[in-house]
Amino acid sequence: MKSRAAYLYLLPILIGLTVFTVGPVLASLGLSFTHYEMGEAPKFIGIANYSELLHSDLFWRVVQNTCYYVILYVPVSIIASLSLALLIEKRVSGIGFFRTVYFLPVVTSIVAAAIIWSWVYNSDVGLLNYLLSFIGIDGPKWLQDPHWALPAIAMMSVWKNAGYNMMIFLAGLSSIPKDYHEAARLDGSGAWNRFRHITLPLLSPVTFFVLVVTTIGAFQVFEQTFVMTNGGPGVSTLTLSYYIWQMAFKFFNLGGASAVGYVFFVLVLAVTALQFLARRRWVFQQ
Amino acid sequence: MRYFSTVLVLALPLLFGCGHEQSVAPGTVHLKLVHFYLDQKDAWQHDVVDPFMKAHPKIDVEVEAIPYGLYTAKIESAAASGSSIGDVVVIDDWFGQELFQRNYTIPLDSFFHRDLNDSDFFTQFFTVWRKGNVATGPLMAMPASGGVTALFYNKDLFDKAGVKYPDSTWTYADLLNAARKLTNNDADPAKKTWGILLDDGNFTGIDTYIYSNGGKILTDDKMHSAMMEPATLAAMQSYVDLVQKEHVAPPPDPSQMLEQQFLLGHAGMMLHIDYAKTALAHATFRWDVAAPPRGSAGLMDRQNGQAFGIVRTCPEPDSAWELIKWIVTLPPKRGINRLFSSAMPLYKPLAYSSDFLDGAPKCNRRSLLDINNYGHLFTLITPGWQEWRDHGFIPNMQDMLAGRTSVHDGCAAIDKMINEVLARNRTNP
């Protein structure tokens, strides 16, 4: 009787999951083998969508852009988050203010933030180049130069998301027993050594979690490129999510977009699998 | 009790999920008008719908105003999935053909010829509302307003540089001369001024430039690219030269819309579709508009605008047409032009009224109306046009303007992309 009631309670979420998640996932797999422009009957075309993708220079450029963004963003984001967590872990007066400040970008609308950062990056009247001019640096044309546009977007994303990972690291840091640090200090160990040999290993399960989640999130970058560059200059900031959105909802090529979606899925799956395989080499299990 | 609470929990979402149909008196037709003029929502109700319902007591109109970005997503998705967002919908030119291709709206030729006169409208603007974007196609939406490319200019900078304001006699040689005088290469970015801001491929000005200077982006039948034709290459080269050789225009900045850059007050001119005037309403400098200059092919301007269509699922097309007819033939009345975001009404009595000509933001609207007398309008919309623009035209145009690729190579890449997309759309119509 109890289990029946439990299933009844679960029913709404199960229905939602089936209709809005599992169903579309399976449907898009089927659609990826069709020519389908919404409103018309899908036409089965086998692997033509995948074949077209593999022969498309633009698609490979988009994959390259996305991977480049992930490589730029993930390490910097993790280092920045961990650094912030270490800083605000200190119990000093006014630290609550800084915690709020660092977390504020996380709760700020990404669209509003992207628009503001477009102005910050403006090469003529932007704040960043203005500040750089004080130290004698003639800043680049951040969002107008194909070499700088993606790093600039990655930098903005670090600012936007560092606070979120910072909170996770903070929780991880608080779970490390103080005794270890005390003992090491008594043995004459310095701050760097304590960080390297105690904090980092004991924090590694949290770091692994942050790495996986941040990497997956980085692959999905969309709003920043949508608002700040529209994929430009040229196609230098055209990323996979943006490319899928364009194909599906701008060009109405749902079959092609589904195929890109599945290639994207395989790519993310492969990277995540690699991360799990590498886990045993560096993640400390107590 | 436990079962009762379980059933209640399960039933609540269903109860809240149930909507309610608006009740109408027997014999009354109910129509839903959906538009994206959100900032004019009240004006649409008071100046259009309420008087219409008063004049047509048997037609009840419900109005839904949706923010523009959401509107386009909703209507395109609805068209794509074969569903409906309303009975009468406003359509922007750039997504119209996508809807017409799917027969989302019904042809209106018979209604138009029955009730309205060609001579009362700027019919040059009708082509883009015909299925297939050809003059012989069925009229799938009734045009209400039109847009043309305009030459925006900063009067303060013109006065400072001692340059005469542009007028309808201007050629592109005049534009270049003015741009040279307006350009000031001050080392201080805050004091630097550019002669002109250039569209980097969004078809908010470059299209008019190319066609007016004898080039073409598409062949006349819109089946192939014309990017590699000598006249097009020459037009493209002269456009790129404004940045790379003459240094009177800045390289493209994809992070800022052109009108936002113009608002900074550092550019003397901007070729842009005239809707940009609403964005300039609060500019801190004096500005005005003129017709674009004439090139070797005269003045060729790309037509765009907004129209009203009857969705094919509408059960009462005759009543829906009455509403559309009412909208597109609104009598002149103070402030009425704001209903269409200050775009040019295609109904001549309204267009030539003081309401439109003197409407806010104040600028030389007459110069844009006059384009109808000597300019020629063209369209570029094809099936898949957004794909060849976004993946071909814009990125390569940005590369050409920034000097990262030659005009020949950039045009060749655009040419390839246009032909690929058009061929694919012919194969899978």
Interface residues (C-beta under 8 A of the other chain):
Chain A: A5 L8 Y9 L11 P12 H35 E37 M38 G39 E40 K43 L58 S118 Y121 N122 S123 D124 V125 K141 W142 L143 Q144 P146 A149 M228 T229 N230 G231 G232 P233 G234 V235 L238 Q246 M247 F249 K250 F251 F252 N253
Chain B: R2 Y3 T6 V9 L10 P13 A73 E76 S77 A79 A80 S81 G82 E98 R102 Y104 P189 A190 K192 D200 P251 P252 D253 P254 S255 Q256 L264 H266 G384 Q386 E387 D390 H391 I394 P395 N396 Q398 D399 A402 R404 N428
